[in-house]
Amino acid sequence: MSIREEVVNQAKKAQSASRDLANLSAQKKNEALLRIATELEDSTAEILKINAEDMEKGRENNLSKALLDRLKLTEERINKMAQGLREIVQLEDPIGEIPRSWKLPNSLQVGRIRVPLGVVGIIYEARPNVTIDVAGLCLKAGNAVILRGGSNAFNSNQKLTEIISSSLKAVGLPENSVQLIQTTAREAVDVLLGLDDYLDVLIPRGGEGLINKGVRDSTVPAIQTGVGNCHVFVDSSADQQMALDIVDNAKTSRPAVCNAAESLLVHKEIASEFLPQLEELFADRVELRGCEATLDIIPDINEARPEDWGKEYLDYIMSVKIVDSLEEALNHIYNYGSMHSEAIITSDYNNANQFLEEVDAAAVYVNASTRFTDGGQFGLGAETGISTQKLHARGPMGLKELTTTKYIIRGKGQIRE
């Protein structure tokens, strides 16, 4: 069987499963999620063994330290994945919700009811935790899902989807509700992008190249997610210790994720005092690439090139630019930001409000790290991605973002004149 035939066959099975999932009770879906969480914990040793093999291959393939961190599973991370599923269980089931209902003068009763999207395709890279996060959210929202993970995490993803499928079977749900494409060949992605007869939405998660390809080449409606050239602007009134703590967290806690800060803007009035502290903080940990004015203050760092301002590094690298004013910072973010997450560190109430009002991004922060842009951190249980577009969904995509609505109309024989 060709790759195309295999992927199309999986899509047909997912479409069939989606009809069953759409009508499941919240209780049944929650039972499945709890079963998956328990099986994850019970299979921890086996998961870690398989993940260690992926890690070894990643090192052989010269993955960066940051990307290896994305790939790595630990007992703690597996426990968090299981806990994330249990948090989804606690969330109210959105399916069947009626956001609005009204009666027309002709006595027709019109309402809108929340329903699943149907079949969701997810393309993602070396983050096996995504397998569990998106499967849990899709199941709770009544959607079937087809997963195409990165080649570096293939064995880990395969094991995780096996656990999901066996758990679904154990509670009487369709095994094909969650499927992993069983090849790492790039042809499978091209096939998936063209399956508009079977898929209702496509969500590409990963680097800029993957996301652009998904949005550009897909005949399936695609949601643009994840590219995160996130900025932190340290204003002239900033508490400098707070700023250092936030920049450190935003850059180094997990540099290979989309909500990590890539660019730092510093007001000229505090640059000579703040930047040497930053250089000391990041010594031997983060490569700084600065503008000419930055190099005048901390000359031992690398010079930023024009392409650095718009770069998503996903690594221990950060661009640094000194700006003359809040307005210059806002213009820089407008020109180079990816509409993901942006932060200002300031003690000036008016500057904080202006930043919140004028920055066009999915998440805008005052005196907090960009690393909070996350479904779990926002109380959504998990997320299927961070949408950086404006239609349908924006920001962390939780349960409601995996649904749509349909109109339901009840009449008593009315006809249109």
NORMO-V937676 format. One record per pair of residues at least 24 apart in sequence whose C-alpha atoms are under 6 Angstrom apart, sorted by the first residue. I is the first residue (numbers start at 1). GAP is how many residues later the second one is. Records with the same first field share a line. If there is no record, write none. Layout:
I->GAP  GAP
This chain:
11->187
14->130  162  163
17->157  160
18->100  125  126
21->121
22->120
29->111
30->59
32->136
35->132
36->128  131
37->45
50->106
51->105
54->99
66->190  249
67->189
70->57
71->55  56
84->297
87->294
88->293
108->302  303
109->300  301
110->298  299
111->296  297
112->294  295
113->292  293
114->290  291
115->288  289  290
116->25  26  27  287
117->286  287
118->25  82
119->24  25  26  80  81
120->25  81  82
121->24  25  81
122->25  80  81  82
123->25  26  81  82
124->25  81  82
125->24  25  81
126->24  26  27
128->29
133->249
134->250
137->262
141->258
144->33  34
145->33
146->33  34
147->33
148->32  33
151->33
193->25
194->24  25
196->24
224->163  165
225->160  161  162  163
226->32  160
228->30  31  110  112
229->33  83  108  109
230->31  32  111  112
231->30  32  33  111
232->32  111  112
233->32  33  111
234->32  111
235->32  110  111
236->31  33  34
237->109  110
238->107  108  109
246->123
250->119  120  121
255->59  60
256->58  59
259->111  112
260->111
262->56
263->55  56
264->56
265->55  56  57
266->56
267->55  56  57
268->54  55  56
286->30  31
287->30
288->29  30  31
289->30  31
290->29  30  31
291->30
310->26
339->49
340->48
341->29
362->26  32  33
